[in-house]
Amino acid sequence: MYSQKDMDQINGRIRGNLLVLGPVMAVLLAGYIYALKAGVQWLAMVIGPLMFVAACYGFLAWLWPNLRYKRFLNDMAQGLTRELEGTVLDIAEVPELQDGAMVLTVRLRPAEDPNRGGEAAHTSALAERLRLEQPAADGSDGDVRILYLNASKREGFPGPGARVSLLCSGRHIRQVNAA
């Protein structure tokens, strides 16, 4: 799902943001220095806050989201992964921001693990855990896993009811294969 093209696109956006922000800041800084040297206080008092606002806006609105998404892509490419098999229960329609990426929540029912002692043992352990409102001893979420799918990668992802094999980095889906 993720490729070098994604990294190239985000690097291009960051470069474009810097190409716009750099000259704007240089012009404002030159104007501020001129106002200080020429002794034009009103101009320095206008340009100083304007320069601060432009720097904050440029960084927080343009650069920071792109830098977070780049860090997310690096984590997806180089982070630890795990394989998870199961059935897709549903996929959210409204994206939300999670770890620097707009994602859709995917609910997945994991396939039964043959090492867990069968469906009956699993069902009784689940019922006992729910009755006591305690987490499972094996650290699992129970019968449903919540995963995140990058909203820009929605096309081609199997719909509800499909059996899938997922490669995940944390809770984010890195790669999907039909099971």
Sequence and secondary structure as in RCSB ss.txt:
>XXXX:A:sequence
MYSQKDMDQINGRIRGNLLVLGPVMAVLLAGYIYALKAGVQWLAMVIGPLMFVAACYGFLAWLWPNLRYKRFLND
MAQGLTRELEGTVLDIAEVPELQDGAMVLTVRLRPAEDPNRGGEAAHTSALAERLRLEQPAADGSDGDVRILYLN
ASKREGFPGPGARVSLLCSGRHIRQVNAA
>XXXX:A:secstr
   HHHHHHHHHHHHHHHHHHHHHHHHHHHHHHHHHHHT HHHHHHHHHHHHHHHHHIIIIIIHHHHHHHHHHHH
HHHS  EEEEEEEEEE SS EEETTEEEEEEEEEE   GGG HHHHHHHHHHHHHHHT   TT   SS EEEEEE
GGG TT   TT EEEEEEETTEEEEEEE 
